[in-house]
Amino acid sequence: SIVVCPVLVLVFVVCETLQPMLMARIVDEGVMHRDIAVVTRIGIWMLGISVAGLLANITNVFVSSNASVGFATELRSRLFRKIQEFSFAEMDKFNSASLITRLTGDVTRLQQVVLLGLRILLRSPMMLVMAFFYVVRIDSGLALIVAGAIPVLGISVYLILRKGFPYFLKMQQKVDAVNAVVRENLINMRVVKSFVRERYESRKFSASNRDLCDVSVKASNIIVTIFPVMQLVLNLSVIVVLWVGGERVAAGRLQVGELVSLVNYLMQILMSLMMLSMIIMNIARASASSDRVLEVLGTEPSLKDSPGASAVVRRGAVEFRNVSFRYGGGETDVLHGISFSVAPGMTVAVAGATGSGKSTLLQLVPRLYDTTGG
């Protein structure tokens, strides 16, 4: 797909940027001289080029869609396999709600970026270069006006995205929090209903939901300023080009059709910049998701077989020798200096007060956690 899509995009961009030039010829050679034959001939060429661009674009949509969906499918599978390797220590570190969000929402956002990248990220710079080439070819003086608008747009988009980026990561964290509340409530629904805690749970969810809403609104308020800024630069650029170009047409240094094509090329350039800023904005949002996905993929499971461990399953005794254990981030041991031996066939009761570590002790037997000591 990475090989095919750029070729298809190039074909589409060439077809798209040829249209204003052909339109200029229709106006200057056909309409101005009232030559219907020229209008018909060039019009047929424009129709054929449009069909070729349409076919290239449709093929690109098909290829890029399959590539992005396939990428997301493989990434989710890779993440799921990685999670299966985690011990309970890693599960406690990430928490299940966050892992669910990373498997679903974060991967979906990355899928969208791959899709936009194969369609728009390649198309925008190609169209920008091709359209600017034709503008320079028609009138190098007016090309300077267009060249002046490009850095203004670029700096504006950079400053806006730089301010908005921290909110993207906060948004994903707030989504994790909402998912955690929902998951806890659904799993423990019987307990919630038994103790008539629906109102309390609703308030807890509303608080998490409000936090997500507040962060999302702040991020949106920053990002939406991109489009008014772009629209302002676009309109000012068109006004200047029409003003200066109109004077040149009146002086006979520029033809009417060329001025029309210049305005079309200017629209193509600025639209390509708007599309490019949109994909950059999505990449900025997806970079937070990317970091979260890579954090999971880059985590090494804490449970590893010892170099001398036997692969043969034997029926034998369970023995603890001076075992200690504390949870990740804990300041004190939950278990300390535990020693006992259980022979095959024995029945053993583990008794103790609430919170004394009975469940933790039993979780060490099938090695859901690794011992801290012993």
VOBA-1610 file (N, C-alpha, C; in pm, whole numbers, padded with zeros to 5 digits, always signed):
BEGIN
Ser+00083-00121+00000Ser+00000+00000+00000Ser+00086+00125+00000Ile+00199+00122+00072Ile+00288+00238+00077Ile+00350+00264-00060Val+00363+00161-00141Val+00417+00178-00277Val+00308+00224-00374Val+00190+00163-00363Val+00082+00188-00459Val+00017+00325-00437Cys-00010+00361-00312Cys-00084+00484-00283Cys-00015+00610-00334Pro+00116+00628-00315Pro+00179+00749-00369Pro+00166+00761-00521Val+00173+00649-00592Val+00157+00653-00738Val+00016+00699-00774Leu-00084+00643-00707Leu-00223+00680-00734Leu-00248+00827-00698Val-00190+00871-00586Val-00207+01011-00545Val-00142+01104-00647Leu-00024+01065-00697Leu+00045+01148-00796Leu-00039+01162-00923Val-00098+01052-00967Val-00185+01057-01085Val-00303+01152-01060Phe-00364+01141-00944Phe-00479+01226-00911Phe-00438+01373-00906Val-00322+01402-00843Val-00277+01542-00829Val-00244+01602-00965Val-00179+01525-01052Val-00148+01575-01186Val-00277+01609-01261Cys-00375+01519-01252Cys-00504+01544-01318Cys-00573+01667-01260Glu-00564+01684-01128Glu-00631+01796-01061Glu-00565+01929-01097Thr-00433+01932-01100Thr-00363+02059-01124Thr-00358+02096-01272Leu-00387+02002-01361Leu-00394+02035-01504Leu-00522+02111-01539Gln-00627+02093-01459Gln-00757+02152-01493Gln-00756+02304-01503Pro-00700+02380-01406Pro-00700+02526-01419Pro-00623+02575-01542Met-00514+02506-01576Met-00438+02545-01695Met-00521+02525-01821Leu-00593+02414-01829Leu-00679+02391-01944Leu-00796+02489-01946Met-00847+02523-01828Met-00954+02622-01819Met-00907+02758-01872Ala-00783+02794-01840Ala-00728+02921-01890Ala-00721+02921-02043Arg-00684+02807-02100Arg-00678+02798-02246Arg-00817+02809-02309Ile-00916+02749-02243Ile-01054+02762-02294Ile-01097+02907-02298Val-01066+02982-02190Val-01106+03123-02183Val-01029+03207-02284Asp-00896+03191-02284Asp-00813+03280-02367Asp-00815+03244-02515Glu-00815+03112-02547Glu-00808+03070-02687Glu-00945+03042-02748Gly-01039+03003-02662Gly-01171+02968-02714Gly-01275+03076-02696Val-01302+03112-02568Val-01409+03208-02540Val-01376+03347-02594Met-01253+03393-02568Met-01216+03529-02612Met-01216+03542-02764His-01186+03433-02835His-01186+03436-02982His-01311+03373-03041Arg-01405+03335-02954Arg-01531+03274-02997Arg-01509+03153-03088Asp-01414+03070-03047Asp-01378+02950-03124Asp-01435+02827-03052Ile-01551+02779-03096Ile-01618+02666-03032Ile-01537+02538-03046Ala-01463+02524-03156Ala-01384+02403-03177Ala-01278+02387-03068Val-01214+02498-03031Val-01112+02495-02925Val-01177+02459-02792Val-01292+02521-02764Val-01363+02492-02639Val-01400+02344-02631Thr-01449+02289-02743Thr-01490+02147-02745Thr-01370+02055-02727Arg-01262+02084-02801Arg-01144+01996-02795Arg-01084+01995-02654Ile-01063+02113-02598Ile-01003+02119-02464Ile-01100+02065-02359Gly-01230+02088-02381Gly-01330+02035-02287Gly-01329+01884-02282Ile-01310+01819-02398Ile-01301+01673-02402Ile-01177+01625-02326Trp-01066+01699-02345Trp-00944+01665-02270Trp-00967+01676-02119Met-01035+01783-02079Met-01063+01802-01936Met-01151+01689-01881Leu-01248+01646-01962Leu-01335+01537-01920Leu-01257+01407-01902Gly-01170+01377-02000Gly-01089+01255-01992Gly-00995+01257-01872Ile-00932+01374-01848Ile-00841+01387-01733Ile-00918+01372-01602Ser-01039+01426-01597Ser-01121+01414-01476Ser-01156+01268-01447Val-01188+01192-01552Val-01220+01049-01534Val-01098+00974-01484Ala-00980+01004-01541Ala-00856+00937-01497Ala-00828+00968-01351Gly-00846+01096-01309Gly-00825+01133-01170Gly-00924+01065-01078Leu-01050+01053-01126Leu-01153+00987-01046Leu-01119+00841-01022Leu-01076+00771-01127Leu-01041+00629-01114Leu-00922+00611-01019Ala-00822+00699-01030Ala-00706+00691-00940Ala-00748+00715-00795Asn-00838+00811-00776Asn-00882+00843-00640Asn-00963+00729-00580Ile-01052+00669-00659Ile-01133+00557-00609Ile-01044+00439-00571Thr-00945+00410-00657Thr-00852+00300-00627Thr-00773+00329-00500Asn-00731+00455-00484Asn-00655+00493-00365Asn-00740+00477-00239Val-00868+00513-00247Val-00958+00497-00133Val-00969+00350-00095Phe-00982+00263-00194Phe-00993+00119-00169Phe-00865+00065-00104Val-00750+00099-00161Val-00622+00047-00110Val-00594+00099+00031Ser-00613+00231+00051Ser-00582+00291+00181Ser-00677+00240+00289Ser-00803+00218+00255Ser-00899+00165+00353Ser-00858+00026+00398Asn-00822-00060+00303Asn-00778-00195+00340Asn-00651-00192+00422Ala-00559-00102+00386Ala-00432-00093+00460Ala-00455-00049+00604Ser-00538+00054+00623Ser-00560+00107+00758Ser-00634+00008+00846Val-00734-00059+00789Val-00809-00159+00868Val-00719-00277+00902Gly-00639-00321+00805Gly-00547-00432+00831Gly-00444-00396+00937Phe-00394-00271+00930Phe-00298-00224+01031Phe-00358-00228+01171Ala-00481-00177+01183Ala-00546-00175+01315Ala-00573-00316+01365Thr-00612-00406+01276Thr-00641-00544+01315Thr-00515-00613+01368Glu-00405-00597+01298Glu-00279-00659+01342Glu-00228-00596+01471Leu-00245-00464+01484Leu-00199-00396+01605Leu-00278-00440+01726Arg-00410-00453+01710Arg-00492-00501+01822Arg-00452-00643+01863Ser-00427-00728+01762Ser-00385-00865+01792Ser-00252-00866+01866Arg-00160-00781+01820Arg-00028-00773+01885Arg-00042-00727+02031Leu-00126-00625+02052Leu-00150-00575+02187Leu-00212-00683+02276Phe-00311-00754+02221Phe-00379-00856+02300Phe-00282-00968+02339Arg-00198-01009+02245Arg-00099-01114+02277Arg-00002-01066+02385Lys+00033-00938+02377Lys+00125-00882+02478Lys+00060-00881+02615Ile-00067-00844+02620Ile-00139-00839+02748Ile-00150-00978+02809Gln-00163-01081+02724Gln-00171-01218+02775Gln-00042-01259+02846Glu+00070-01195+02811Glu+00198-01228+02874Glu+00215-01158+03009Phe+00132-01056+03036Phe+00149-00978+03158Phe+00114-01059+03282Ser+00186-01033+03390Ser+00147-01084+03520Ser+00047-00987+03582Phe-00002-01020+03700Phe-00096-00930+03767Phe-00028-00798+03804Ala+00104-00800+03818Ala+00177-00676+03851Ala+00161-00574+03738Glu+00176-00620+03611Glu+00158-00528+03499Glu+00011-00488+03484Met-00080-00582+03513Met-00222-00549+03507Met-00258-00441+03609Asp-00197-00451+03728Asp-00220-00347+03830Asp-00161-00214+03786Lys-00050-00218+03717Lys+00017-00094+03672Lys-00070-00018+03572Phe-00123-00089+03472Phe-00201-00022+03367Phe-00348-00008+03405Asn-00403-00100+03479Asn-00544-00121+03512Asn-00623-00157+03388Ser-00720-00243+03406Ser-00792-00304+03293Ser-00868-00203+03209Ala-00924-00098+03273Ala-00999+00003+03197Ala-00908+00073+03097Ser-00786+00105+03139Ser-00691+00172+03050Ser-00650+00081+02935Leu-00631-00048+02964Leu-00593-00142+02859Leu-00704-00156+02756Ile-00829-00156+02802Ile-00942-00165+02709Ile-00944-00042+02618Thr-00921+00077+02676Thr-00919+00200+02596Thr-00806+00196+02493Arg-00691+00145+02533Arg-00577+00138+02441Arg-00604+00040+02327Leu-00672-00071+02359Leu-00704-00170+02257Leu-00810-00122+02159Thr-00895-00033+02204Thr-01008+00011+02120Thr-00988+00154+02071Gly-01007+00252+02159Gly-01004+00393+02117Gly-00871+00437+02061Asp-00760+00401+02128Asp-00628+00446+02082Asp-00592+00382+01948Val-00620+00253+01933Val-00590+00186+01806Val-00676+00242+01693Thr-00803+00272+01723Thr-00891+00329+01622Thr-00841+00465+01576Arg-00790+00546+01669Arg-00736+00677+01631Arg-00612+00661+01542Leu-00529+00563+01573Leu-00411+00537+01488Leu-00454+00487+01350Gln-00559+00408+01347Gln-00613+00361+01219Gln-00657+00479+01133Gln-00724+00575+01193Gln-00769+00694+01119Gln-00651+00773+01064Val-00544+00783+01142Val-00427+00857+01096Val-00361+00787+00978Val-00352+00654+00984Val-00296+00580+00870Val-00381+00602+00745Leu-00513+00598+00763Leu-00603+00621+00650Leu-00585+00762+00592Leu-00584+00863+00678Leu-00565+01001+00632Leu-00427+01021+00573Gly-00328+00951+00630Gly-00192+00965+00579Gly-00179+00915+00436Leu-00239+00800+00409Leu-00229+00743+00274Leu-00313+00821+00173Arg-00414+00896+00221Arg-00499+00972+00129Arg-00458+01119+00119Ile-00445+01185+00234Ile-00429+01330+00235Ile-00286+01374+00259Leu-00214+01304+00351Leu-00078+01347+00383Leu+00011+01343+00260Leu-00011+01246+00171Leu+00066+01240+00046Leu+00014+01340-00055Arg-00117+01359-00056Arg-00179+01444-00158Arg-00148+01592-00137Ser-00151+01639-00012Ser-00135+01782+00016Ser-00002+01839-00031Pro+00114+01781+00008Pro+00240+01839-00039Pro+00259+01827-00190Met+00210+01718-00249Met+00221+01704-00395Met+00141+01814-00466Met+00018+01836-00419Met-00065+01940-00482Met-00005+02078-00458Leu+00050+02100-00340Leu+00113+02229-00309Leu+00227+02258-00405Val+00313+02159-00427Val+00429+02178-00516Val+00384+02196-00661Met+00292+02113-00707Met+00247+02120-00846Met+00176+02252-00875Ala+00086+02292-00784Ala+00011+02416-00805Ala+00105+02537-00802Phe+00199+02536-00710Phe+00294+02649-00702Phe+00382+02655-00827Phe+00416+02539-00881Phe+00494+02536-01005Phe+00419+02605-01119Tyr+00288+02580-01131Tyr+00208+02642-01236Tyr+00191+02792-01211Val+00180+02832-01084Val+00169+02975-01052Val+00295+03049-01095Val+00411+02992-01064Val+00538+03053-01105Val+00548+03059-01257Arg+00502+02956-01322Arg+00506+02950-01468Arg+00419+03059-01531Ile+00304+03089-01469Ile+00213+03190-01524Ile+00263+03330-01493Asp+00297+03358-01364Asp+00341+03492-01325Asp+00424+03481-01199Ser+00553+03500-01210Ser+00643+03486-01096Ser+00619+03595-00992Gly+00571+03713-01036Gly+00543+03820-00940Gly+00429+03785-00847Leu+00320+03733-00902Leu+00207+03692-00820Leu+00242+03569-00734Ala+00338+03491-00782Ala+00381+03374-00704Ala+00441+03417-00570Leu+00502+03536-00565Leu+00559+03585-00440Leu+00450+03611-00336Ile+00333+03658-00384Ile+00220+03681-00293Ile+00176+03549-00231Val+00167+03446-00315Val+00126+03314-00266Val+00231+03260-00170Ala+00360+03278-00206Ala+00468+03228-00120Ala+00466+03296+00017Gly+00421+03422+00022Gly+00415+03492+00150Gly+00307+03439+00242Ala+00199+03385+00185Ala+00089+03334+00267Ala+00123+03200+00332Ile+00211+03121+00267Ile+00240+02987+00317Ile+00306+02988+00455Pro+00415+03066+00478Pro+00475+03064+00612Pro+00383+03120+00721Val+00297+03217+00685Val+00201+03270+00783Val+00109+03160+00832Leu+00060+03079+00739Leu-00027+02967+00776Leu+00049+02864+00858Gly+00170+02832+00812Gly+00249+02730+00881Gly+00279+02767+01025Ile+00321+02891+01049Ile+00353+02935+01185Ile+00228+02937+01272Ser+00116+02981+01215Ser-00010+02987+01291Ser-00052+02848+01337Val-00048+02751+01244Val-00087+02614+01278Val+00006+02555+01383Tyr+00136+02582+01370Tyr+00233+02528+01466Tyr+00205+02579+01607Leu+00181+02710+01620Leu+00158+02770+01751Leu+00030+02716+01814Ile-00075+02699+01732Ile-00202+02649+01784Ile-00189+02505+01830Leu-00125+02421+01749Leu-00111+02279+01785Leu-00020+02261+01906Arg+00081+02345+01916Arg+00173+02335+02030Arg+00100+02360+02161Lys+00005+02453+02160Lys-00072+02484+02279Lys-00176+02375+02307Gly-00230+02314+02202Gly-00337+02216+02220Gly-00290+02076+02250Phe-00163+02042+02218Phe-00116+01904+02231Phe-00129+01847+02373Pro-00093+01921+02480Pro-00104+01862+02615Pro-00246+01817+02649Tyr-00346+01882+02590Tyr-00484+01844+02620Tyr-00523+01711+02558Phe-00456+01672+02447Phe-00489+01545+02383Phe-00458+01427+02475Leu-00340+01433+02541Leu-00303+01326+02634Leu-00398+01324+02753Lys-00435+01442+02803Lys-00529+01449+02915Lys-00665+01390+02875Met-00705+01413+02751Met-00834+01357+02706Met-00833+01205+02715Gln-00725+01141+02669Gln-00719+00995+02673Gln-00718+00945+02816Gln-00652+01018+02905Gln-00650+00978+03046Gln-00789+00991+03108Lys-00863+01095+03069Lys-00999+01112+03121Lys-01092+01003+03066Val-01068+00960+02942Val-01145+00848+02886Val-01120+00722+02968Asp-00993+00699+03005Asp-00960+00586+03092Asp-01041+00592+03221Ala-01048+00711+03281Ala-01119+00726+03408Ala-01268+00696+03393Val-01328+00744+03284Val-01470+00716+03260Val-01492+00566+03241Asn-01405+00503+03162Asn-01418+00358+03141Asn-01402+00280+03270Ala-01312+00327+03358Ala-01291+00258+03485Ala-01417+00263+03571Val-01483+00379+03575Val-01606+00393+03654Val-01715+00302+03598Val-01729+00303+03464Val-01833+00221+03401Val-01806+00072+03425Arg-01683+00032+03406Arg-01648-00110+03424Arg-01673-00155+03567Glu-01630-00075+03665Glu-01649-00110+03805Glu-01798-00121+03838Asn-01876-00028+03784Asn-02019-00029+03813Asn-02089-00152+03754Leu-02055-00186+03629Leu-02121-00298+03563Leu-02083-00432+03627Ile-01955-00447+03663Ile-01911-00572+03724Ile-01978-00592+03860Asn-01994-00482+03933Asn-02049-00491+04069Asn-02194-00444+04077Met-02268-00462+03969Met-02406-00413+03964Met-02493-00476+04074Arg-02473-00605+04102Arg-02554-00671+04206Arg-02532-00605+04342Val-02405-00573+04371Val-02375-00509+04500Val-02435-00369+04504Val-02423-00295+04393Val-02477-00159+04387Val-02627-00159+04413Lys-02698-00250+04349Lys-02844-00257+04366Lys-02883-00309+04504Ser-02804-00403+04555Ser-02836-00460+04687Ser-02829-00353+04795Phe-02732-00262+04785Phe-02715-00158+04886Phe-02775-00025+04843Val-02853-00025+04734Val-02925+00094+04685Val-02827+00212+04669Arg-02723+00189+04590Arg-02619+00292+04572Arg-02623+00351+04431Glu-02736+00339+04363Glu-02744+00389+04225Glu-02717+00538+04217Arg-02775+00615+04310Arg-02758+00760+04305Arg-02611+00799+04327Tyr-02547+00731+04422Tyr-02406+00758+04448Tyr-02321+00726+04325Glu-02347+00612+04262Glu-02271+00573+04142Glu-02296+00671+04027Ser-02419+00721+04017Ser-02450+00819+03912Ser-02370+00948+03933Arg-02359+00991+04059Arg-02281+01112+04088Arg-02134+01089+04056Lys-02084+00969+04087Lys-01942+00939+04060Lys-01915+00939+03910Phe-02008+00880+03834Phe-01991+00880+03688Phe-02002+01022+03631Ser-02096+01100+03682Ser-02113+01237+03633Ser-01987+01320+03655Ala-01920+01299+03769Ala-01796+01373+03796Ala-01687+01338+03694Ser-01670+01207+03665Ser-01571+01165+03566Ser-01608+01214+03426Asn-01735+01205+03395Asn-01783+01249+03263Asn-01763+01399+03246Arg-01787+01477+03352Arg-01770+01622+03346Arg-01622+01658+03326Asp-01533+01584+03394Asp-01389+01609+03375Asp-01350+01589+03229Leu-01400+01479+03170Leu-01370+01453+03029Leu-01426+01563+02941Cys-01547+01607+02970Cys-01611+01713+02892Cys-01528+01842+02899Asp-01483+01879+03019Asp-01408+02004+03036Asp-01278+02003+02956Val-01205+01890+02964Val-01078+01881+02890Val-01104+01882+02739Ser-01209+01812+02696Ser-01241+01807+02552Ser-01278+01945+02499Val-01353+02021+02578Val-01393+02156+02535Val-01271+02246+02524Lys-01180+02236+02620Lys-01058+02318+02616Lys-00975+02285+02492Ala-00960+02155+02463Ala-00884+02114+02344Ala-00953+02162+02216Ser-01085+02148+02210Ser-01160+02188+02091Ser-01152+02339+02070Asn-01162+02416+02178Asn-01156+02561+02165Asn-01024+02609+02106Ile-00917+02537+02138Ile-00786+02574+02083Ile-00776+02533+01936Ile-00820+02410+01906Ile-00801+02356+01772Ile-00889+02427+01669Val-01013+02463+01706Val-01104+02521+01607Val-01057+02658+01559Thr-00963+02720+01632Thr-00912+02850+01587Thr-00828+02836+01460Ile-00784+02713+01429Ile-00705+02693+01307Ile-00784+02736+01184Phe-00910+02697+01176Phe-00987+02717+01054Phe-01023+02863+01028Pro-01062+02943+01130Pro-01081+03086+01102Pro-00953+03156+01057Val-00840+03119+01117Val-00712+03179+01076Val-00682+03147+00931Met-00702+03021+00893Met-00678+02980+00755Met-00773+03051+00659Gln-00899+03062+00699Gln-00997+03129+00613Gln-00960+03275+00592Leu-00909+03339+00698Leu-00868+03479+00687Leu-00751+03494+00590Val-00649+03409+00604Val-00533+03416+00515Val-00575+03385+00372Leu-00666+03287+00354Leu-00714+03250+00222Leu-00784+03369+00155Asn-00875+03433+00225Asn-00950+03544+00166Asn-00860+03663+00135Leu-00768+03694+00226Leu-00676+03805+00201Leu-00588+03778+00079Ser-00543+03654+00066Ser-00457+03618-00047Ser-00533+03631-00179Val-00660+03585-00181Val-00741+03596-00303Val-00763+03743-00339Ile-00790+03826-00238Ile-00811+03969-00264Ile-00687+04033-00326Val-00570+04004-00268Val-00446+04064-00319Val-00417+04016-00461Val-00435+03885-00487Val-00409+03831-00620Val-00504+03893-00723Leu-00632+03905-00688Leu-00727+03968-00781Leu-00695+04116-00803Trp-00654+04184-00698Trp-00620+04327-00709Trp-00501+04346-00803Val-00391+04279-00771Val-00270+04295-00853Val-00289+04233-00991Gly-00352+04113-00995Gly-00375+04049-01124Gly-00467+04130-01213Gly-00571+04194-01154Gly-00660+04279-01234Gly-00588+04395-01298Glu-00496+04456-01223Glu-00416+04566-01280Glu-00331+04516-01397Arg-00276+04395-01384Arg-00191+04341-01491Arg-00273+04305-01613Val-00397+04255-01591Val-00485+04227-01705Val-00519+04357-01778Ala-00549+04462-01700Ala-00580+04592-01761Ala-00462+04649-01838Ala-00340+04619-01789Ala-00220+04669-01857Ala-00177+04579-01972Gly-00245+04466-01989Gly-00211+04375-02099Gly-00096+04282-02071Arg-00052+04275-01946Arg+00061+04187-01911Arg+00014+04048-01867Leu-00117+04031-01853Leu-00173+03903-01810Leu-00307+03885-01876Gln-00336+03762-01918Gln-00463+03735-01983Gln-00570+03698-01879Val-00695+03715-01918Val-00806+03690-01826Val-00806+03543-01780Gly-00788+03452-01874Gly-00788+03309-01840Gly-00675+03274-01744Glu-00560+03340-01759Glu-00448+03314-01670Glu-00479+03363-01528Leu-00549+03477-01519Leu-00588+03527-01387Leu-00687+03430-01320Val-00780+03377-01399Val-00876+03279-01345Val-00802+03154-01295Ser-00707+03106-01374Ser-00631+02987-01333Ser-00545+03016-01210Leu-00493+03140-01199Leu-00414+03177-01082Leu-00498+03167-00954Val-00622+03218-00962Val-00710+03210-00846Val-00740+03064-00811Asn-00761+02982-00914Asn-00787+02838-00889Asn-00666+02771-00825Tyr-00545+02805-00875Tyr-00425+02746-00818Tyr-00404+02794-00674Leu-00436+02921-00650Leu-00425+02972-00514Leu-00518+02896-00420Met-00640+02869-00465Met-00733+02791-00385Met-00680+02650-00361Gln-00619+02589-00464Gln-00563+02455-00448Gln-00449+02456-00346Ile-00363+02558-00353Ile-00250+02567-00260Ile-00299+02581-00117Leu-00391+02674-00095Leu-00438+02698+00041Leu-00524+02582+00092Met-00600+02518+00002Met-00677+02401+00044Met-00584+02285+00081Ser-00475+02271+00006Ser-00379+02165+00041Ser-00316+02194+00177Leu-00291+02323+00207Leu-00238+02358+00338Leu-00340+02330+00448Met-00466+02356+00420Met-00570+02327+00518Met-00581+02177+00543Met-00573+02099+00435Met-00578+01953+00452Met-00455+01905+00529Leu-00339+01965+00498Leu-00216+01926+00567Leu-00225+01959+00716Ser-00281+02076+00747Ser-00295+02113+00889Ser-00392+02019+00960Met-00495+01973+00888Met-00591+01880+00948Met-00524+01747+00982Ile-00442+01697+00888Ile-00375+01570+00915Ile-00271+01586+01024Ile-00203+01703+01029Ile-00106+01728+01137Ile-00178+01733+01271Met-00297+01794+01273Met-00376+01799+01395Met-00413+01658+01440Asn-00454+01574+01346Asn-00489+01436+01381Asn-00367+01357+01426Ile-00252+01384+01363Ile-00129+01317+01405Ile-00092+01359+01547Ala-00110+01488+01577Ala-00081+01536+01712Ala-00170+01467+01814Arg-00298+01452+01781Arg-00390+01383+01872Arg-00354+01235+01883Ala-00315+01176+01768Ala-00284+01032+01768Ala-00150+01003+01834Ser-00061+01103+01843Ser+00069+01077+01904Ser+00053+01040+02051Ala-00048+01098+02118Ala-00077+01058+02256Ala-00120+00912+02260Ser-00206+00872+02164Ser-00250+00732+02156Ser-00133+00641+02123Ser-00045+00689+02035Ser+00072+00609+01996Ser+00162+00582+02117Asp+00185+00686+02198Asp+00269+00668+02318Asp+00208+00564+02411Arg+00076+00567+02425Arg+00008+00473+02515Arg+00015+00330+02462Val+00002+00313+02331Val+00012+00180+02271Val+00155+00127+02283Leu+00253+00213+02253Leu+00392+00171+02260Leu+00435+00140+02403Glu+00372+00208+02500Glu+00403+00180+02640Glu+00367+00036+02675Val+00253-00011+02623Val+00213-00149+02648Val+00305-00245+02574Leu+00330-00217+02445Leu+00414-00308+02366Leu+00557-00314+02417Gly+00604-00203+02477Gly+00742-00198+02525Gly+00761-00248+02666Thr+00653-00286+02734Thr+00663-00334+02872Thr+00704-00481+02874Glu+00811-00509+02943Glu+00856-00648+02956Glu+00784-00713+03073Pro+00725-00830+03052Pro+00657-00900+03163Pro+00754-00927+03278Ser+00707-00904+03400Ser+00794-00924+03517Ser+00815-01073+03548Leu+00723-01159+03500Leu+00737-01302+03523Leu+00819-01366+03413Lys+00935-01418+03448Lys+01021-01486+03350Lys+01073-01616+03412Asp+01085-01717+03328Asp+01137-01845+03377Asp+01285-01831+03412Ser+01324-01895+03519Ser+01466-01898+03556Ser+01544-01977+03452Pro+01674-01947+03437Pro+01755-02019+03336Pro+01754-02171+03354Gly+01747-02216+03479Gly+01751-02361+03503Gly+01614-02424+03522Ala+01508-02350+03486Ala+01373-02402+03508Ala+01345-02522+03418Ser+01273-02618+03472Ser+01241-02739+03397Ser+01112-02720+03318Ala+01113-02770+03196Ala+00992-02761+03114Ala+00901-02881+03136Val+00948-02979+03214Val+00870-03100+03238Val+00775-03077+03356Val+00648-03109+03338Val+00549-03093+03445Val+00556-03215+03536Arg+00580-03192+03665Arg+00587-03302+03760Arg+00484-03280+03870Arg+00438-03390+03927Arg+00346-03383+04040Arg+00429-03382+04166Gly+00432-03268+04235Gly+00518-03259+04352Gly+00460-03170+04458Ala+00537-03142+04560Ala+00493-03062+04674Ala+00500-02913+04641Val+00420-02836+04715Val+00427-02690+04710Val+00503-02645+04834Glu+00611-02568+04813Glu+00693-02529+04928Glu+00728-02380+04918Phe+00705-02307+05026Phe+00746-02167+05039Phe+00862-02161+05137Arg+00969-02094+05097Arg+01084-02079+05185Arg+01110-01930+05210Asn+01072-01883+05327Asn+01097-01745+05370Asn+01049-01643+05266Val+00926-01660+05215Val+00872-01578+05107Val+00821-01444+05160Ser+00858-01337+05091Ser+00806-01202+05119Ser+00749-01146+04989Phe+00650-01058+05006Phe+00588-00998+04886Phe+00529-00861+04920Arg+00547-00767+04826Arg+00479-00638+04836Arg+00436-00596+04695Tyr+00323-00530+04689Tyr+00270-00486+04559Tyr+00353-00369+04506Gly+00350-00353+04373Gly+00426-00245+04310Gly+00388-00111+04367Gly+00487-00034+04409Gly+00460+00097+04467Gly+00430+00092+04616Gly+00417-00030+04671Gly+00387-00042+04815Gly+00510-00012+04900Glu+00485+00039+05022Glu+00595+00074+05112Glu+00627-00038+05210Thr+00534-00127+05233Thr+00555-00236+05329Thr+00518-00369+05264Asp+00571-00477+05320Asp+00540-00611+05269Asp+00399-00651+05310Val+00327-00710+05216Val+00198-00771+05249Val+00220-00905+05315Leu+00319-00977+05267Leu+00361-01104+05328Leu+00508-01092+05365His+00548-01153+05479His+00688-01143+05521His+00731-01272+05590Gly+00835-01334+05535Gly+00895-01451+05597Gly+00802-01571+05606Ile+00725-01596+05500Ile+00630-01708+05501Ile+00701-01837+05459Ser+00689-01942+05541Ser+00748-02072+05508Ser+00648-02183+05543Phe+00625-02271+05447Phe+00542-02389+05473Phe+00562-02487+05358Ser+00518-02610+05378Ser+00530-02713+05276Ser+00400-02793+05274Val+00351-02821+05152Val+00228-02898+05134Val+00260-03018+05045Ala+00241-03136+05097Ala+00267-03258+05020Ala+00149-03288+04927Pro+00173-03366+04820Pro+00064-03403+04731Pro-00049-03473+04806Gly-00174-03435+04780Gly-00290-03498+04842Gly-00334-03435+04972Met-00253-03345+05027Met-00290-03280+05153Met-00395-03172+05130Thr-00479-03151+05230Thr-00575-03040+05228Thr-00534-02940+05335Val-00512-02815+05295Val-00462-02714+05388Val-00558-02596+05390Ala-00591-02548+05509Ala-00675-02429+05524Ala-00584-02311+05557Val-00606-02200+05486Val-00533-02076+05514Val-00630-01983+05585Ala-00605-01956+05712Ala-00697-01875+05793Ala-00629-01746+05833Gly-00710-01641+05851Gly-00654-01513+05894Gly-00758-01404+05885Ala-00727-01290+05949Ala-00821-01178+05950Ala-00829-01115+05811Thr-00931-01031+05790Thr-00948-00959+05664Thr-00826-00870+05640Gly-00767-00881+05520Gly-00651-00799+05486Gly-00519-00856+05534Ser-00520-00979+05585Ser-00395-01037+05636Ser-00309-01097+05526Gly-00363-01107+05401Gly-00281-01154+05289Gly-00313-01293+05242Lys-00432-01347+05281Lys-00468-01483+05239Lys-00477-01493+05086Ser-00550-01400+05023Ser-00566-01404+04877Ser-00433-01384+04807Thr-00352-01295+04861Thr-00220-01271+04802Thr-00135-01398+04808Leu-00140-01466+04921Leu-00063-01590+04937Leu-00105-01692+04832Leu-00237-01708+04811Leu-00285-01807+04716Leu-00252-01766+04571Gln-00244-01635+04546Gln-00209-01591+04410Gln-00063-01616+04377Leu+00019-01634+04479Leu+00160-01666+04455Leu+00179-01811+04412Val+00085-01898+04453Val+00100-02042+04422Val+00099-02065+04270Pro+00000-02016+04195Pro+00005-02034+04049Pro+00091-01928+03980Arg+00164-01849+04060Arg+00255-01747+04010Arg+00185-01639+03927Leu+00072-01592+03982Leu+00008-01475+03922Leu+00092-01350+03950Tyr+00164-01351+04063Tyr+00266-01251+04095Tyr+00397-01325+04121Asp+00509-01254+04109Asp+00637-01309+04148Asp+00668-01263+04291Thr+00738-01345+04364Thr+00773-01308+04502Thr+00872-01191+04502Thr+00861-01108+04606Thr+00959-01001+04623Thr+01088-01056+04682Gly+01074-01155+04770Gly+01191-01219+04830Gly+01158-01363+04865Gly+01261-01445+04881Gly+01238-01586+04916Gly+01208-01671+04795
//
